[in-house]
Amino acid sequence: MDLTAEWLEADGLGGFASGTISGERTRRYHALLLTATRPPAGRVVLVNGIEAWVETEAGRYALSTQRYLPDVTYPEGWRSIIAFAHRPWPSWQFRLPDSTVIEHEVFVRRGGEGTVLRWRRTAGSGACCLSVRPLLSGRDYHALHSENDAIAFDGVVQGANVTWRPYAGLPSIGAVSNGAYRAAPDWYRRFLYSAERDRGLDCVEDLASPGCFQFDMAREEAVLMFRVGDGLAVSPAPLGAKLAAAERHRREALPDELAGASNAFLVDGTQGRTLLAGFPWFTDWGRDTFIALRGLLLATGQLAAAETILAAWAGLVSDGMLPNRRSDTGDTLDYNSVDAALWFVVAVDDLLREALDTGYAVREGRRLAQAVAAILDGYVGGTRYGIGLDKDGLLRAGEPGVQLTWMDAKVGDWVVTPRIGKPVEVEALWINALRIAQRWSPRWAAAEHAARTAFAARFPNPATGGLFDVVDADHVPGKTDDRIRPNQIFAVGGLPYPVLDSAAARGVVDLVEAKLLTPLGLRSLAREDPDYVPRYRGGPQKRDAAYHQGTVWPWLIGPFVEAWLRVRGHSAAAKSEARTRFLLPLLQHLETAGLGHVSEVADGDPPHTPGGCPFQAWSLGELIRVRRLVGDTPPPASA
């Protein structure tokens, strides 16, 4: 059992609770009550964690684990953990030195109804008193908190229920329990967040504890719920069991565990439904939304949610472009992506084909069709950042200092992989968009033929048997980028309509398999390239420099497996081999970093240690999509 593995409980509004198996908070984002004040944006941390201990006739024993400067762990409740499960929600078993066994569980109810914590004694006898101290802040989820005189420790108390408001202008915190509360203000200082330290970021925080809850577990289970707003009016009596039963019923109604995990990313925001790109630090991104939606929603049968999201994004088309992302505040839109709008067209096509197969009645068909036409017209006519149709029928894109493709790392003014010109996956997307647009108008047929002809003539690289990554690089006619990158796989798989077939397609797949395939996805650059970076480690600059220079991306397993099957045939034997070779390692990965989820990235070199965001939408989405393609393979049993 890897005690550093992380669990996630999302509230469906952009807020969440998260932590590690050990109970130690290793990230600034680990919290028990983290809420979105303008869903899904405006996230603030209200309850960071707890200090918890049990007193029996034999002594006092810690259940919580904390790390402090300089690098000291105290207390060490993790030493008493004998079992952990993350399904249907995080739950622990602690065996204390006197053989008392305590079960503890945490779950979040969708809709922002709060985080429920339960403890019960399952072995042992005699006195058993649980004490729980909440650790509070009231800060932006990207920030850190320091001891200060402005915080308000006082709470409004009614029995065991309490409401605190640490800072004016932030939501109040309600605590509902079946215990007894006493005010005892104190500061817990200099917590050390090891994951932030390892990422080269600020990593030390002070937290406020306004008081302590006490529970007699010899008499009944202990229940404590944290919620945004007033906690005084809620009755604690049968709270834990009733809420757990209702939440269990909701989760059991989901098709399977991966579908359940996909719902973590689906949020109801102030501007309608959307998908978050990942937890803990991403908001809703255009490109990520359209890629992830294909697996998270369409492959799990949630067509109505997918249609609602696509219809909302359709209203944001501007000069043919769709936003790359919304800001953390939700107030601004960044139109700095050449491919987000093209991925939107692909997602629309997927929705319409799923609707035809299932009999789902699309309500926003006209709006979606208008958005597709506006995107293509905008690109043909020319739009921001030099994006436009060139005379050879392909799209040109890019300006110095701007990152437009999914390989979008930027350090200051340095764009690590500028890919200015005609990137291979952008052309595959463009050809697919032209093909898809013929659903509504035949006027795009000639443009598709011209683009396909130019692609077949200009992209094959005879030296590798694959494809150039960029042609007319830096807008210099005839200049090519021959680095071996995974983007060429989209000419064969990952999109509705392959651009290559026969021997050319097989050459691409064989090259990518030989040079880029790992158990967790595709490397972003071949290992023999002089710019290859084997590890995704260090501070922000080092990590951004490695982001697309060898780092593995699990989401690319979807297009690869689809391409692999297209060139080998969709026989039962081929699907069986694909399940064993390509899906099984990712299914096993579900039990490691972000439990039940797939990480954003991994190291290019073995053992391919996961990194980046531990709960990434498109990584999980592509696993779900390709799992359906090759046949169902259930996730491994919980550890």
C-alpha positions as CSV (number, residue, x, y, z in Angstrom):
1,M,0.0,0.0,0.0
2,D,1.5,3.3,-1.2
3,L,0.7,5.7,1.6
4,T,1.4,8.7,-0.6
5,A,-1.3,7.8,-3.1
6,E,-4.1,10.4,-3.2
7,W,-7.9,10.2,-3.0
8,L,-10.4,12.6,-4.4
9,E,-14.0,13.4,-3.5
10,A,-15.6,16.1,-5.8
11,D,-18.7,18.1,-5.0
12,G,-20.0,18.6,-8.6
13,L,-19.5,22.4,-8.3
14,G,-15.8,22.7,-8.6
15,G,-15.0,22.1,-5.0
16,F,-13.6,18.9,-3.5
17,A,-11.9,17.1,-0.6
18,S,-8.6,15.3,-1.2
19,G,-5.7,13.9,0.7
20,T,-3.3,10.9,1.0
21,I,-3.8,7.4,2.3
22,S,-1.4,8.3,5.2
23,G,-3.5,11.3,6.1
24,E,-0.6,13.6,5.7
25,R,-1.3,16.7,3.6
26,T,1.5,16.8,1.0
27,R,-0.1,19.5,-1.2
28,R,-1.6,22.9,-0.5
29,Y,-4.7,21.6,-2.3
30,H,-5.3,18.8,0.2
31,A,-8.3,19.8,2.2
32,L,-11.6,18.6,3.7
33,L,-13.7,21.6,2.6
34,L,-12.5,23.4,-0.5
35,T,-15.3,25.2,-2.2
36,A,-15.9,27.1,-5.5
37,T,-17.4,30.5,-4.6
38,R,-18.3,31.1,-8.3
39,P,-18.6,27.5,-9.5
40,P,-16.4,26.1,-10.8
41,A,-14.1,29.1,-10.2
42,G,-13.2,31.2,-7.2
43,R,-12.0,28.2,-5.2
44,V,-11.1,28.8,-1.6
45,V,-9.8,26.4,1.2
46,L,-11.9,26.6,4.3
47,V,-11.1,23.4,6.3
48,N,-7.6,22.2,5.5
49,G,-7.6,19.1,7.8
50,I,-8.0,17.8,11.3
51,E,-5.9,16.7,14.2
52,A,-7.5,13.6,15.6
53,W,-6.7,11.2,18.5
54,V,-8.4,8.4,20.5
55,E,-8.1,7.9,24.3
56,T,-8.8,4.5,25.7
57,E,-8.1,3.0,29.1
58,A,-4.6,2.0,27.8
59,G,-3.6,5.5,26.7
60,R,-3.8,8.2,24.0
61,Y,-3.3,7.3,20.3
62,A,-3.0,9.5,17.2
63,L,-5.2,8.9,14.1
64,S,-3.9,11.9,12.1
65,T,-0.5,12.5,10.6
66,Q,1.2,15.9,10.1
67,R,4.5,17.0,8.7
68,Y,6.3,20.1,10.0
69,L,9.5,22.0,9.3
70,P,12.3,21.2,9.1
71,D,11.0,17.8,8.0
72,V,9.4,16.1,11.0
73,T,6.4,13.9,11.0
74,Y,4.3,14.2,14.2
75,P,2.0,12.6,15.1
76,E,2.3,9.4,13.2
77,G,-1.2,8.1,13.0
78,W,-0.2,6.4,9.7
79,R,1.6,3.7,11.7
80,S,-1.7,2.4,12.9
81,I,-3.3,2.0,9.5
82,I,-4.0,-1.7,8.7
83,A,-6.3,-1.3,5.7
84,F,-7.5,1.4,3.2
85,A,-10.1,1.4,0.4
86,H,-11.1,4.2,-1.9
87,R,-14.3,2.6,-3.1
88,P,-17.1,3.7,-2.7
89,W,-15.2,6.5,-0.8
90,P,-12.0,6.7,1.2
91,S,-12.1,4.6,4.3
92,W,-9.4,3.5,6.8
93,Q,-8.9,0.9,9.5
94,F,-6.6,1.7,12.4
95,R,-5.5,-0.9,14.9
96,L,-4.2,0.8,18.1
97,P,-1.6,-0.8,20.4
98,D,-4.3,-2.0,22.8
99,S,-6.0,-3.9,19.9
100,T,-8.8,-1.3,19.6
101,V,-9.8,-1.1,15.9
102,I,-11.3,2.2,14.6
103,E,-12.9,2.6,11.1
104,H,-12.8,6.1,9.6
105,E,-14.4,7.3,6.3
106,V,-14.8,10.5,4.4
107,F,-17.2,11.3,1.6
108,V,-18.5,14.4,-0.1
109,R,-22.0,14.8,-1.3
110,R,-22.6,16.3,-4.8
111,G,-24.2,19.7,-4.9
112,G,-21.9,21.3,-2.3
113,E,-23.8,19.7,0.7
114,G,-20.7,19.1,2.7
115,T,-17.9,16.7,3.7
116,V,-18.9,13.9,6.1
117,L,-16.4,12.3,8.4
118,R,-17.4,9.1,10.4
119,W,-15.5,7.1,13.0
120,R,-16.7,3.9,14.7
121,R,-15.1,1.3,17.0
122,T,-15.2,-2.2,15.5
123,A,-13.0,-4.0,18.0
124,G,-12.2,-3.3,21.7
125,S,-14.1,-2.5,24.8
126,G,-14.2,0.0,27.6
127,A,-13.9,3.8,27.4
128,C,-13.1,5.2,24.0
129,C,-13.1,9.0,23.5
130,L,-12.3,10.6,20.1
131,S,-11.1,14.2,20.0
132,V,-11.0,16.2,16.7
133,R,-9.5,19.6,16.2
134,P,-10.4,21.3,12.8
135,L,-7.6,23.1,11.1
136,L,-8.9,26.2,9.2
137,S,-7.6,28.8,6.9
138,G,-9.8,30.7,4.4
139,R,-7.5,31.3,1.4
140,D,-7.3,31.0,-2.4
141,Y,-6.6,27.4,-3.2
142,H,-3.3,28.3,-4.9
143,A,-2.1,30.3,-2.0
144,L,-0.8,29.5,1.5
145,H,-1.9,30.8,5.0
146,S,0.2,32.4,7.7
147,E,-0.5,33.2,11.3
148,N,-2.2,36.6,11.7
149,D,-4.3,38.8,14.0
150,A,-7.1,39.3,11.6
151,I,-8.6,35.8,11.8
152,A,-11.8,35.4,13.8
153,F,-11.7,32.3,16.1
154,D,-15.0,32.8,17.7
155,G,-17.9,30.6,16.6
156,V,-21.6,30.7,17.0
157,V,-22.4,27.6,19.0
158,Q,-25.6,25.7,19.4
159,G,-25.0,22.4,21.3
160,A,-22.4,20.5,19.2
161,N,-23.1,22.5,16.1
162,V,-20.8,25.5,15.3
163,T,-20.5,28.2,12.7
164,W,-17.2,30.0,12.1
165,R,-16.4,32.9,9.8
166,P,-12.6,33.2,9.9
167,Y,-12.5,36.1,7.5
168,A,-15.0,38.7,6.3
169,G,-15.8,38.3,2.6
170,L,-15.4,34.6,2.6
171,P,-18.1,31.9,3.2
172,S,-18.8,30.8,6.7
173,I,-18.0,27.3,7.8
174,G,-20.6,25.1,9.4
175,A,-19.8,22.1,11.5
176,V,-22.5,19.6,12.5
177,S,-21.7,16.7,14.8
178,N,-23.1,14.3,17.4
179,G,-20.3,15.2,19.8
180,A,-19.5,18.0,22.2
181,Y,-17.7,21.2,21.2
182,R,-15.5,23.4,23.3
183,A,-13.8,26.6,22.1
184,A,-10.0,26.4,22.5
185,P,-8.3,28.7,20.0
186,D,-4.8,27.9,18.9
187,W,-2.4,28.1,16.0
188,Y,-0.7,25.1,14.4
189,R,2.4,26.4,12.7
190,R,4.9,25.6,10.0
191,F,3.2,22.6,8.3
192,L,5.4,21.3,5.5
193,Y,3.9,20.2,2.2
194,S,6.4,17.8,0.7
195,A,4.9,17.6,-2.8
196,E,5.0,21.4,-3.1
197,R,8.6,21.4,-1.9
198,D,9.5,18.8,-4.6
199,R,7.8,21.0,-7.2
200,G,10.0,24.0,-6.3
201,L,7.1,25.9,-4.8
202,D,6.3,27.6,-1.5
203,C,5.5,24.8,0.9
204,V,5.0,26.0,4.5
205,E,1.7,27.0,6.1
206,D,0.2,28.0,9.4
207,L,-3.4,26.9,10.3
208,A,-5.9,28.0,12.9
209,S,-7.8,25.7,15.2
210,P,-10.8,27.3,16.9
211,G,-11.7,24.4,19.2
212,C,-12.1,20.7,19.7
213,F,-14.9,18.2,19.2
214,Q,-15.2,15.2,21.5
215,F,-17.1,12.0,20.9
216,D,-17.9,9.0,23.1
217,M,-17.3,6.1,20.7
218,A,-18.1,3.5,23.4
219,R,-21.7,4.7,23.1
220,E,-22.1,5.5,19.4
221,E,-20.3,6.3,16.2
222,A,-18.8,9.7,15.8
223,V,-20.1,11.9,13.0
224,L,-18.7,15.3,11.9
225,M,-19.8,17.2,8.8
226,F,-18.2,20.4,7.5
227,R,-20.3,22.5,5.1
228,V,-20.3,26.0,3.6
229,G,-22.7,28.2,5.5
230,D,-24.6,27.9,8.8
231,G,-24.2,24.6,10.6
232,L,-26.6,25.4,13.4
233,A,-29.9,24.3,11.9
234,V,-28.9,20.8,10.9
235,S,-29.8,17.9,13.2
236,P,-26.8,15.6,13.8
237,A,-28.8,12.7,15.2
238,P,-28.9,10.0,12.4
239,L,-26.8,12.2,10.1
240,G,-23.9,9.9,9.3
241,A,-25.9,6.7,8.5
242,K,-28.6,8.5,6.5
243,L,-26.2,10.6,4.4
244,A,-24.0,7.5,3.8
245,A,-26.9,5.4,2.6
246,A,-28.1,8.1,0.2
247,E,-24.7,8.7,-1.2
248,R,-24.0,4.9,-1.5
249,H,-27.3,4.6,-3.4
250,R,-26.3,7.4,-5.8
251,R,-22.9,5.9,-6.6
252,E,-24.3,2.3,-7.0
253,A,-26.6,3.6,-9.7
254,L,-23.5,4.5,-11.9
255,P,-22.6,2.0,-14.6
256,D,-19.2,1.1,-13.2
257,E,-16.3,2.5,-11.3
258,L,-14.7,4.4,-14.2
259,A,-18.0,6.0,-15.0
260,G,-18.2,7.0,-11.4
261,A,-14.8,8.5,-11.5
262,S,-15.7,10.4,-14.7
263,N,-18.4,12.2,-12.8
264,A,-15.8,13.9,-10.7
265,F,-15.0,16.2,-13.6
266,L,-18.6,17.0,-14.5
267,V,-19.6,20.3,-12.7
268,D,-22.6,22.6,-12.6
269,G,-21.2,26.1,-12.9
270,T,-22.6,29.5,-12.8
271,Q,-22.5,29.5,-16.6
272,G,-23.9,26.1,-17.0
273,R,-22.5,22.6,-17.1
274,T,-18.9,22.0,-18.0
275,L,-16.0,19.6,-17.5
276,L,-12.9,20.4,-15.4
277,A,-9.6,19.5,-17.0
278,G,-8.2,18.0,-13.8
279,F,-7.9,18.0,-10.0
280,P,-6.6,19.7,-8.0
281,W,-5.5,22.8,-9.9
282,F,-7.2,22.9,-13.4
283,T,-10.4,24.6,-14.3
284,D,-12.4,24.2,-17.5
285,W,-10.2,24.2,-20.6
286,G,-11.6,24.1,-24.2
287,R,-9.2,21.6,-25.8
288,D,-9.3,19.4,-22.7
289,T,-13.1,19.5,-22.5
290,F,-13.7,18.4,-26.1
291,I,-11.1,15.6,-25.9
292,A,-12.2,14.3,-22.5
293,L,-15.9,14.5,-23.2
294,R,-15.6,11.8,-25.8
295,G,-14.7,9.2,-23.1
296,L,-16.0,10.7,-19.9
297,L,-19.5,11.4,-21.2
298,L,-20.2,9.9,-24.7
299,A,-18.6,6.6,-24.0
300,T,-20.5,6.3,-20.7
301,G,-23.9,7.2,-22.2
302,Q,-24.2,10.7,-20.8
303,L,-25.3,12.3,-24.1
304,A,-27.5,14.9,-22.6
305,A,-24.7,16.3,-20.5
306,A,-22.3,16.2,-23.4
307,E,-24.8,18.1,-25.6
308,T,-25.4,20.7,-22.9
309,I,-21.7,21.4,-22.6
310,L,-21.1,21.5,-26.4
311,A,-24.0,23.9,-26.8
312,A,-22.6,26.2,-24.2
313,W,-19.2,26.3,-25.8
314,A,-20.8,26.8,-29.2
315,G,-21.8,30.3,-28.0
316,L,-18.1,31.2,-27.5
317,V,-16.9,31.0,-31.1
318,S,-15.0,34.1,-32.0
319,D,-13.5,34.6,-35.4
320,G,-13.6,30.9,-35.8
321,M,-11.7,30.1,-32.6
322,L,-12.8,28.7,-29.3
323,P,-11.1,29.6,-26.0
324,N,-8.2,27.5,-24.8
325,R,-9.3,28.1,-21.2
326,R,-11.3,30.1,-18.7
327,S,-9.3,31.9,-16.0
328,D,-9.3,30.8,-12.4
329,T,-11.7,33.6,-11.7
330,G,-14.0,32.6,-14.6
331,D,-14.0,36.2,-15.9
332,T,-11.7,36.0,-18.9
333,L,-11.3,33.7,-21.9
334,D,-8.0,33.0,-23.6
335,Y,-8.3,32.4,-27.3
336,N,-4.8,31.0,-27.8
337,S,-5.4,27.6,-29.3
338,V,-5.4,26.5,-33.0
339,D,-6.9,23.1,-32.2
340,A,-9.5,23.6,-29.5
341,A,-12.1,24.6,-32.1
342,L,-11.2,21.6,-34.3
343,W,-11.6,19.2,-31.4
344,F,-15.0,20.8,-30.8
345,V,-16.0,19.8,-34.3
346,V,-14.8,16.2,-33.6
347,A,-16.8,16.1,-30.4
348,V,-19.9,17.3,-32.1
349,D,-19.5,14.5,-34.7
350,D,-19.1,11.9,-32.0
351,L,-22.2,13.2,-30.2
352,L,-24.3,13.0,-33.4
353,R,-23.0,9.5,-34.2
354,E,-23.7,8.3,-30.7
355,A,-27.2,9.8,-30.9
356,L,-27.9,7.9,-34.1
357,D,-26.7,4.7,-32.6
358,T,-28.7,5.0,-29.4
359,G,-31.8,6.9,-30.5
360,Y,-31.0,10.0,-28.4
361,A,-32.9,13.1,-29.7
362,V,-30.4,15.9,-30.2
363,R,-32.1,19.2,-29.3
364,E,-29.3,21.7,-30.1
365,G,-28.4,20.3,-33.6
366,R,-28.9,23.6,-35.4
367,R,-26.8,25.5,-32.9
368,L,-24.0,23.0,-33.1
369,A,-24.1,23.0,-36.9
370,Q,-23.9,26.8,-36.9
371,A,-20.9,26.7,-34.6
372,V,-19.1,24.2,-36.9
373,A,-19.7,26.4,-39.9
374,A,-18.5,29.5,-38.1
375,I,-15.3,27.7,-37.1
376,L,-14.5,26.5,-40.6
377,D,-15.4,29.9,-42.2
378,G,-13.2,31.7,-39.6
379,Y,-10.2,29.4,-40.4
380,V,-10.6,29.7,-44.1
381,G,-10.9,33.5,-43.9
382,G,-8.0,33.8,-41.5
383,T,-8.0,34.6,-37.8
384,R,-5.7,35.4,-34.8
385,Y,-2.1,34.3,-34.6
386,G,-1.6,33.8,-38.3
387,I,-4.2,30.9,-38.4
388,G,-5.6,30.5,-41.9
389,L,-5.9,28.4,-45.0
390,D,-2.8,28.2,-47.1
391,K,-2.7,27.8,-50.9
392,D,-1.9,24.1,-50.6
393,G,-5.2,23.5,-48.7
394,L,-3.6,23.0,-45.3
395,L,-3.8,25.2,-42.3
396,R,-1.0,27.4,-41.3
397,A,-0.7,28.7,-37.8
398,G,1.6,30.4,-35.3
399,E,3.5,33.5,-34.4
400,P,6.7,33.9,-32.4
401,G,6.1,34.0,-28.6
402,V,2.7,32.2,-28.8
403,Q,2.0,28.5,-28.1
404,L,-1.1,27.3,-30.0
405,T,-1.0,23.5,-30.1
406,W,-1.5,21.1,-27.2
407,M,2.3,21.1,-26.7
408,D,1.9,24.5,-25.1
409,A,4.6,24.8,-22.4
410,K,6.0,28.4,-22.0
411,V,8.7,29.6,-19.6
412,G,8.6,33.4,-19.5
413,D,8.9,34.5,-23.1
414,W,10.3,31.1,-24.2
415,V,7.9,28.8,-26.0
416,V,9.5,25.4,-25.5
417,T,7.8,23.7,-28.5
418,P,6.6,26.6,-30.8
419,R,5.6,24.3,-33.7
420,I,4.9,27.3,-35.9
421,G,3.8,26.3,-39.5
422,K,1.7,23.3,-40.2
423,P,1.7,20.8,-37.3
424,V,0.8,17.3,-38.3
425,E,-2.1,16.7,-35.8
426,V,-3.6,20.1,-36.7
427,E,-3.8,19.1,-40.3
428,A,-5.4,15.7,-39.4
429,L,-7.9,17.6,-37.3
430,W,-8.5,20.1,-40.2
431,I,-9.2,17.3,-42.7
432,N,-11.5,15.6,-40.2
433,A,-13.4,18.9,-39.6
434,L,-13.8,19.4,-43.4
435,R,-15.2,15.8,-43.7
436,I,-17.5,16.3,-40.7
437,A,-18.8,19.6,-42.0
438,Q,-20.1,17.8,-45.1
439,R,-22.9,16.5,-42.9
440,W,-24.5,19.9,-43.4
441,S,-23.1,21.2,-46.7
442,P,-21.2,19.7,-49.7
443,R,-19.3,22.9,-50.1
444,W,-16.4,21.5,-48.0
445,A,-15.8,18.5,-50.2
446,A,-13.3,20.2,-52.5
447,A,-11.4,21.6,-49.5
448,E,-11.1,18.2,-47.9
449,H,-9.8,16.7,-51.1
450,A,-7.2,19.4,-51.5
451,A,-6.1,19.0,-47.9
452,R,-5.8,15.2,-48.1
453,T,-3.8,15.4,-51.3
454,A,-1.4,17.9,-49.8
455,F,-1.1,15.9,-46.6
456,A,-0.2,12.7,-48.4
457,A,2.4,14.5,-50.5
458,R,4.0,16.6,-47.9
459,F,4.1,14.8,-44.5
460,P,5.6,11.4,-45.1
461,N,9.2,11.2,-43.9
462,P,11.1,8.6,-45.9
463,A,13.9,8.6,-43.4
464,T,11.8,7.3,-40.5
465,G,8.8,5.7,-42.2
466,G,6.6,8.0,-40.2
467,L,5.5,11.6,-40.6
468,F,7.2,15.0,-40.1
469,D,6.0,16.8,-37.0
470,V,5.7,20.2,-38.8
471,V,6.0,21.2,-42.4
472,D,6.6,24.7,-43.6
473,A,8.1,25.1,-40.1
474,D,8.4,28.7,-39.0
475,H,6.4,29.5,-42.1
476,V,9.4,28.8,-44.3
477,P,8.2,26.9,-47.4
478,G,9.6,23.4,-47.5
479,K,11.3,23.5,-44.1
480,T,10.4,20.5,-42.0
481,D,10.7,19.4,-38.3
482,D,11.6,15.7,-38.4
483,R,11.6,15.1,-34.6
484,I,9.8,11.9,-33.7
485,R,6.8,13.0,-31.7
486,P,3.5,11.3,-31.0
487,N,1.4,13.9,-32.9
488,Q,1.7,11.9,-36.1
489,I,-0.5,9.1,-34.6
490,F,-3.6,11.3,-35.2
491,A,-3.2,10.7,-38.9
492,V,-4.2,7.0,-38.2
493,G,-6.1,6.9,-34.9
494,G,-7.9,9.1,-32.4
495,L,-10.1,10.9,-34.9
496,P,-13.2,9.7,-36.7
497,Y,-11.6,9.6,-40.1
498,P,-8.0,8.4,-40.7
499,V,-5.9,10.5,-43.0
500,L,-3.6,7.6,-43.9
501,D,-4.2,4.0,-44.8
502,S,-2.3,0.9,-45.9
503,A,1.5,0.9,-45.7
504,A,1.8,4.5,-44.7
505,A,-0.5,4.1,-41.7
506,R,1.4,0.9,-40.6
507,G,4.7,2.8,-40.8
508,V,3.4,5.5,-38.5
509,V,2.1,3.0,-35.9
510,D,5.2,0.9,-36.0
511,L,7.4,4.0,-35.5
512,V,5.4,5.3,-32.7
513,E,5.3,1.9,-31.0
514,A,9.1,1.4,-31.3
515,K,10.1,4.9,-30.3
516,L,7.4,6.4,-28.0
517,L,5.3,3.7,-26.4
518,T,5.5,3.1,-22.6
519,P,3.2,1.3,-20.2
520,L,1.6,4.6,-19.2
521,G,1.2,6.2,-22.6
522,L,3.3,7.8,-25.3
523,R,6.5,9.8,-24.9
524,S,6.3,13.3,-26.2
525,L,9.8,13.0,-27.8
526,A,11.9,10.1,-28.8
527,R,14.7,9.1,-26.3
528,E,17.5,9.5,-28.8
529,D,16.6,13.1,-29.5
530,P,19.3,15.5,-28.1
531,D,16.6,17.5,-26.4
532,Y,15.0,14.5,-24.7
533,V,14.4,15.0,-20.9
534,P,14.0,11.7,-19.1
535,R,12.4,13.0,-15.9
536,Y,9.6,15.4,-15.2
537,R,11.0,16.9,-12.0
538,G,12.1,20.1,-10.2
539,G,10.8,23.6,-10.1
540,P,8.3,25.1,-12.6
541,Q,10.9,26.1,-15.2
542,K,12.5,22.6,-15.2
543,R,9.2,20.9,-15.4
544,D,7.9,23.1,-18.1
545,A,11.1,22.5,-20.1
546,A,10.4,18.8,-19.8
547,Y,6.7,18.9,-20.3
548,H,6.7,18.0,-24.0
549,Q,10.3,16.9,-24.4
550,G,10.0,13.3,-23.5
551,T,7.5,13.3,-20.7
552,V,4.9,10.5,-21.1
553,W,1.2,11.5,-21.7
554,P,-1.3,8.8,-20.8
555,W,-4.2,10.4,-22.8
556,L,-2.3,9.5,-26.0
557,I,-2.9,5.8,-25.4
558,G,-6.4,6.3,-26.8
559,P,-5.3,7.4,-30.3
560,F,-2.5,4.9,-30.3
561,V,-4.6,1.9,-29.5
562,E,-7.2,3.0,-32.1
563,A,-4.5,3.4,-34.7
564,W,-2.9,0.0,-33.7
565,L,-6.2,-1.7,-34.3
566,R,-6.9,0.0,-37.5
567,V,-3.7,-1.3,-39.1
568,R,-4.1,-4.8,-37.6
569,G,-7.8,-5.3,-37.9
570,H,-10.4,-5.4,-35.2
571,S,-10.2,-9.2,-34.7
572,A,-10.9,-10.8,-31.3
573,A,-7.2,-11.7,-31.1
574,A,-6.0,-8.2,-31.8
575,K,-8.4,-6.7,-29.2
576,S,-7.3,-9.3,-26.7
577,E,-3.6,-8.4,-27.3
578,A,-4.5,-4.7,-27.0
579,R,-6.2,-5.2,-23.7
580,T,-3.3,-7.1,-22.3
581,R,-0.5,-4.9,-23.6
582,F,-1.9,-1.4,-23.6
583,L,-4.8,-1.2,-21.2
584,L,-3.8,-3.4,-18.3
585,P,-0.9,-1.2,-17.2
586,L,-3.2,1.8,-17.1
587,L,-5.8,-0.1,-15.2
588,Q,-3.2,-1.1,-12.7
589,H,-2.2,2.6,-12.5
590,L,-5.7,3.3,-11.2
591,E,-4.5,1.9,-7.9
592,T,-1.4,4.1,-7.5
593,A,-1.1,7.9,-7.8
594,G,-4.6,9.4,-8.0
595,L,-6.7,6.5,-6.8
596,G,-9.4,5.4,-9.4
597,H,-8.0,8.0,-11.9
598,V,-5.2,8.4,-14.4
599,S,-2.4,10.9,-14.0
600,E,-1.6,13.8,-16.3
601,V,2.0,12.7,-17.1
602,A,4.8,10.3,-16.2
603,D,8.5,10.3,-16.6
604,G,9.8,9.3,-20.0
605,D,12.4,6.9,-18.5
606,P,11.5,3.8,-16.5
607,P,10.0,3.3,-14.0
608,H,7.8,6.0,-15.5
609,T,6.9,7.7,-12.2
610,P,3.6,9.5,-12.5
611,G,3.6,13.3,-12.2
612,G,1.7,16.5,-12.8
613,C,-2.0,16.5,-12.0
614,P,-3.0,13.1,-10.4
615,F,-6.6,13.3,-11.5
616,Q,-6.6,14.3,-15.2
617,A,-9.8,14.4,-17.2
618,W,-8.6,13.5,-20.7
619,S,-6.3,10.8,-19.4
620,L,-9.3,9.0,-17.8
621,G,-11.5,9.9,-20.7
622,E,-9.3,8.2,-23.3
623,L,-8.9,5.1,-21.1
624,I,-12.7,4.8,-21.0
625,R,-13.1,5.4,-24.7
626,V,-10.4,2.9,-25.8
627,R,-11.6,0.4,-23.2
628,R,-15.0,0.3,-25.0
629,L,-13.2,0.0,-28.3
630,V,-11.3,-3.1,-27.3
631,G,-13.9,-4.7,-25.1
632,D,-14.6,-4.3,-21.4
633,T,-11.8,-4.9,-19.0
634,P,-12.8,-4.3,-15.4
635,P,-10.5,-2.3,-13.1
636,P,-8.4,-4.3,-10.5
637,A,-9.9,-4.8,-7.1
638,S,-9.2,-2.1,-4.5
639,A,-6.0,-2.4,-2.5
